[in-house]
């Protein structure tokens, strides 16, 4: 029996439950901010006809509402419920208090959806947060009442549904009841948080029209990023060829020319130059192979995505569990993009997370390739911190793919990548396995 592994899993479960309880407590506190925001918004729109005052007050008030909604979207994303920001881009120039900014605010459907969420969001967040906090607190009270009863040396009433505590046996009955209720509370708190996040998504996620608009914007940005990335990659290849292989080939050409001049006059020196030329050609070949591996690794071409990911996992200093279920192979560009995305995610894990173990799961279902990379490290990964996660997003976005990051402080980190694609040929490697 793996006692250490069981203890580690139990510790992660407890930390996850405690974070759920703290998130519920935060939801209770944030629910109280919704009501004054709603009241201020009603007053702002009531004063909208007032010249100058309404033009400035409504956008300013809705900025506060959007800040609150964005906070809820980020909190929902930490539970794995992705809620995209749906707002129209601001007018240029965005003059504070101007008619353009007022019109931009009131004509955006997301404005009214934010306002519609404030009251029900407060009710649902407060209710679920209170349940998520009070249940584990009730269980914790059951675990602490018996020592308190013994310390007081007198009756302590009020715990339990059917009895009061006035004897030691009655107090001892609180212990198992409190432990069960505490465990149930720690288990249900994260689940309640996800329910709250899904409810918020009903109001705060983009509508179909907004999603289409955001999709067009994303594709425009993706196309520009892809062009820039391809140009940068071509410059890298050109630089590597110029500084590495080309320089060695030029040196090799010079050696061959000198050998041709010396072969009759000084055969011994010509043989030395031929040996140097042989070494130079070998070094050029090695550099060329490294360059080719950076463009498309041979193991990926020979063994497919599953075999390449397994080989990559075996080369890392941290144990990586690999679970592959691919009945075929995607197109070569998609396969290459996913492989390098996995490689980047695992590299980040080794460099930044201080993880002891990790895992990679690759599945194909519903016409989409899904890759999940997890680790038991310290968490707190942030795409804005320059850890290569933005590069993964750009690489996948070129194929209409997405990346969802879940990395709370303390871990674990879960990176979910999804790329729409079809599998076109059966694999010759086993369809699934664990390494």
Secondary structure in CASP SS format (residue, H / E / C, confidence):
PFRMAT SS
TARGET T0000
AUTHOR 0000-0000-0000
METHOD secondary structure of the structure
MODEL  1
X C 1.00
X C 1.00
X H 1.00
X H 1.00
X H 1.00
X H 1.00
X H 1.00
X H 1.00
X H 1.00
X H 1.00
X H 1.00
X H 1.00
X H 1.00
X H 1.00
X H 1.00
X H 1.00
X H 1.00
X H 1.00
X H 1.00
X H 1.00
X H 1.00
X H 1.00
X H 1.00
X H 1.00
X H 1.00
X H 1.00
X H 1.00
X H 1.00
X H 1.00
X H 1.00
X H 1.00
X H 1.00
X H 1.00
X H 1.00
X H 1.00
X H 1.00
X H 1.00
X H 1.00
X H 1.00
X H 1.00
X H 1.00
X H 1.00
X H 1.00
X H 1.00
X H 1.00
X H 1.00
X C 1.00
X C 1.00
X C 1.00
X C 1.00
X C 1.00
X C 1.00
X H 1.00
X H 1.00
X H 1.00
X H 1.00
X H 1.00
X H 1.00
X H 1.00
X H 1.00
X H 1.00
X H 1.00
X H 1.00
X H 1.00
X H 1.00
X H 1.00
X H 1.00
X H 1.00
X H 1.00
X H 1.00
X H 1.00
X H 1.00
X H 1.00
X H 1.00
X H 1.00
X H 1.00
X H 1.00
X H 1.00
X C 1.00
X C 1.00
X C 1.00
X C 1.00
X C 1.00
X C 1.00
X C 1.00
X C 1.00
X C 1.00
X C 1.00
X C 1.00
X C 1.00
X C 1.00
X C 1.00
X C 1.00
X C 1.00
X C 1.00
X C 1.00
X C 1.00
X C 1.00
X H 1.00
X H 1.00
X H 1.00
X H 1.00
X H 1.00
X H 1.00
X H 1.00
X H 1.00
X C 1.00
X C 1.00
X H 1.00
X H 1.00
X H 1.00
X H 1.00
X H 1.00
X H 1.00
X H 1.00
X H 1.00
X H 1.00
X H 1.00
X H 1.00
X H 1.00
X H 1.00
X H 1.00
X H 1.00
X H 1.00
X H 1.00
X H 1.00
X H 1.00
X H 1.00
X H 1.00
X H 1.00
X H 1.00
X H 1.00
X H 1.00
X H 1.00
X H 1.00
X H 1.00
X H 1.00
X H 1.00
X H 1.00
X H 1.00
X H 1.00
X H 1.00
X H 1.00
X H 1.00
X H 1.00
X H 1.00
X H 1.00
X H 1.00
X H 1.00
X H 1.00
X H 1.00
X H 1.00
X C 1.00
X C 1.00
X C 1.00
X E 1.00
X C 1.00
X C 1.00
X C 1.00
X C 1.00
X C 1.00
X C 1.00
X C 1.00
X C 1.00
X E 1.00
X C 1.00
X C 1.00
X H 1.00
X H 1.00
X H 1.00
X H 1.00
X H 1.00
X H 1.00
X H 1.00
X H 1.00
X H 1.00
X H 1.00
X H 1.00
X H 1.00
X H 1.00
X H 1.00
X H 1.00
X H 1.00
X H 1.00
X H 1.00
X H 1.00
X H 1.00
X H 1.00
X H 1.00
X H 1.00
X H 1.00
X H 1.00
X H 1.00
X H 1.00
X H 1.00
X H 1.00
X H 1.00
X H 1.00
X H 1.00
X H 1.00
X H 1.00
X H 1.00
X H 1.00
X H 1.00
X C 1.00
X C 1.00
X C 1.00
X H 1.00
X H 1.00
X H 1.00
X H 1.00
X H 1.00
X H 1.00
X H 1.00
X H 1.00
X H 1.00
X H 1.00
X H 1.00
X H 1.00
X H 1.00
X H 1.00
X H 1.00
X H 1.00
X H 1.00
X H 1.00
X H 1.00
X H 1.00
X H 1.00
X H 1.00
X H 1.00
X H 1.00
X H 1.00
X H 1.00
X H 1.00
X H 1.00
X H 1.00
X H 1.00
X H 1.00
X H 1.00
X H 1.00
X H 1.00
X H 1.00
X H 1.00
X H 1.00
X H 1.00
X H 1.00
X H 1.00
X H 1.00
X H 1.00
X H 1.00
X H 1.00
X H 1.00
X H 1.00
X H 1.00
X H 1.00
X H 1.00
X H 1.00
X H 1.00
X H 1.00
X H 1.00
X H 1.00
X H 1.00
X H 1.00
X H 1.00
X H 1.00
X C 1.00
X H 1.00
X H 1.00
X H 1.00
X H 1.00
X H 1.00
X H 1.00
X H 1.00
X H 1.00
X H 1.00
X H 1.00
X H 1.00
X H 1.00
X H 1.00
X H 1.00
X H 1.00
X H 1.00
X H 1.00
X H 1.00
X H 1.00
X H 1.00
X H 1.00
X H 1.00
X H 1.00
X H 1.00
X H 1.00
X H 1.00
X H 1.00
X H 1.00
X H 1.00
X C 1.00
X C 1.00
X H 1.00
X H 1.00
X H 1.00
X H 1.00
X H 1.00
X H 1.00
X H 1.00
X H 1.00
X H 1.00
X H 1.00
X H 1.00
X H 1.00
X H 1.00
X H 1.00
X H 1.00
X H 1.00
X H 1.00
X C 1.00
X C 1.00
X C 1.00
X C 1.00
X E 1.00
X E 1.00
X E 1.00
X E 1.00
X E 1.00
X E 1.00
X E 1.00
X C 1.00
X C 1.00
X E 1.00
X E 1.00
X C 1.00
X C 1.00
X H 1.00
X H 1.00
X H 1.00
X H 1.00
X H 1.00
X H 1.00
X H 1.00
X H 1.00
X H 1.00
X H 1.00
X H 1.00
X H 1.00
X H 1.00
X H 1.00
X H 1.00
X H 1.00
X H 1.00
X H 1.00
X H 1.00
X H 1.00
X H 1.00
X H 1.00
X C 1.00
X C 1.00
X C 1.00
X E 1.00
X E 1.00
X E 1.00
X E 1.00
X E 1.00
X E 1.00
X E 1.00
X E 1.00
X E 1.00
X C 1.00
X C 1.00
X E 1.00
X E 1.00
X E 1.00
X E 1.00
X E 1.00
X E 1.00
X E 1.00
X E 1.00
X C 1.00
X C 1.00
X C 1.00
X C 1.00
X C 1.00
X C 1.00
X C 1.00
X H 1.00
X H 1.00
X H 1.00
X C 1.00
X C 1.00
X C 1.00
X H 1.00
X H 1.00
X H 1.00
X H 1.00
X H 1.00
X H 1.00
X H 1.00
X H 1.00
X H 1.00
X C 1.00
X C 1.00
X C 1.00
X C 1.00
X E 1.00
X E 1.00
X E 1.00
X E 1.00
X E 1.00
X E 1.00
X C 1.00
X C 1.00
X C 1.00
X C 1.00
X C 1.00
X E 1.00
X E 1.00
X E 1.00
X E 1.00
X E 1.00
X E 1.00
X E 1.00
X E 1.00
X C 1.00
X C 1.00
X C 1.00
X C 1.00
X E 1.00
X E 1.00
X C 1.00
X C 1.00
X C 1.00
X C 1.00
X C 1.00
X C 1.00
X C 1.00
X E 1.00
X C 1.00
END
